[in-house]
Amino acid sequence: MQYKVKVGEETHEVLVKKREDGGFVMQVGDRHYQVEATRLPDRRLSALVDGKRHHFAVISDPAEKTVFFRGQSYTLQDASRRRGRGAGGDQAHVTPPMPGVIVRILVKEGQQVKKNQELLVMSAMKMETTLYAPREAVVQKILVKEGDQVNAGQHLVDFAEATKPE
């Protein structure tokens, strides 16, 4: 099957072929990946990609999937179904990939942040995970405080458009 997948502002052509053993071959551009995936409880996915194990959290709804990997979130949509929808709405807030506890808040409301700037540190499954800004923006509202229990997909930080220097 062939997909057009939107990740952030980039669209990628992805060709997926199922193997006889139940795994997949994924082609992205001129790169090929051998994939074996297993669904785990709590919206998690374990995948062996070219022999290397990776763990993801995935939140799905009919229009899109949000994949959390190494402290970053990626909104994936079939680009052929995305017609008529405005850009930028996918990155208005930060959400955790799994339930956990907020350990540190590294920004303040009203602060301008750069893409990939560290925002929060949370503890989940005995590991600390740093959550990053998905784009350049202004921190509009911090919806949690240190020590708060949070759920996967809960809004933690809301953003406003970044201010441009005049």
Secondary structure as the mmCIF struct_conf table of DSSP 4:
data_model
#
loop_
_struct_conf.conf_type_id
_struct_conf.id
_struct_conf.beg_label_comp_id
_struct_conf.beg_label_asym_id
_struct_conf.beg_label_seq_id
_struct_conf.end_label_comp_id
_struct_conf.end_label_asym_id
_struct_conf.end_label_seq_id
STRN STRN1 GLN A 2 VAL A 7
TURN_TY1_P TURN_TY1_P1 GLY A 8 GLU A 9
STRN STRN2 GLU A 10 LYS A 18
TURN_TY1_P TURN_TY1_P2 GLU A 20 ASP A 21
BEND BEND1 GLY A 22 GLY A 22
STRN STRN3 PHE A 24 VAL A 28
TURN_TY1_P TURN_TY1_P3 GLY A 29 ASP A 30
STRN STRN4 ARG A 31 LEU A 40
TURN_TY1_P TURN_TY1_P4 PRO A 41 ARG A 43
STRN STRN5 ARG A 44 VAL A 49
TURN_TY1_P TURN_TY1_P5 ASP A 50 GLY A 51
STRN STRN6 LYS A 52 SER A 60
BEND BEND2 PRO A 62 ALA A 63
STRN STRN7 LYS A 65 PHE A 69
TURN_TY1_P TURN_TY1_P6 ARG A 70 GLY A 71
STRN STRN8 GLN A 72 ASP A 78
HELX_RH_3T_P HELX_RH_3T_P1 ALA A 79 ARG A 81
TURN_TY1_P TURN_TY1_P7 ARG A 83 GLY A 84
HELX_LH_PP_P HELX_LH_PP_P1 ARG A 85 GLY A 86
BEND BEND3 ALA A 87 GLY A 88
HELX_RH_3T_P HELX_RH_3T_P2 GLY A 89 GLN A 91
BEND BEND4 ALA A 92 ALA A 92
STRN STRN9 HIS A 93 VAL A 94
BEND BEND5 PRO A 97 MET A 98
STRN STRN10 GLY A 100 ILE A 105
TURN_TY1_P TURN_TY1_P8 GLU A 109 GLY A 110
STRN STRN11 GLN A 112 VAL A 113
TURN_TY1_P TURN_TY1_P9 LYS A 115 ASN A 116
STRN STRN12 GLU A 118 ALA A 124
TURN_TY1_P TURN_TY1_P10 MET A 125 LYS A 126
STRN STRN13 MET A 127 TYR A 132
BEND BEND6 PRO A 134 GLU A 136
STRN STRN14 ALA A 137 ILE A 142
TURN_TY1_P TURN_TY1_P11 GLU A 146 GLY A 147
STRN STRN15 GLN A 149 VAL A 150
TURN_TY1_P TURN_TY1_P12 ALA A 152 GLY A 153
STRN STRN16 VAL A 157 GLU A 161
HELX_LH_PP_P HELX_LH_PP_P2 ALA A 162 PRO A 165
#
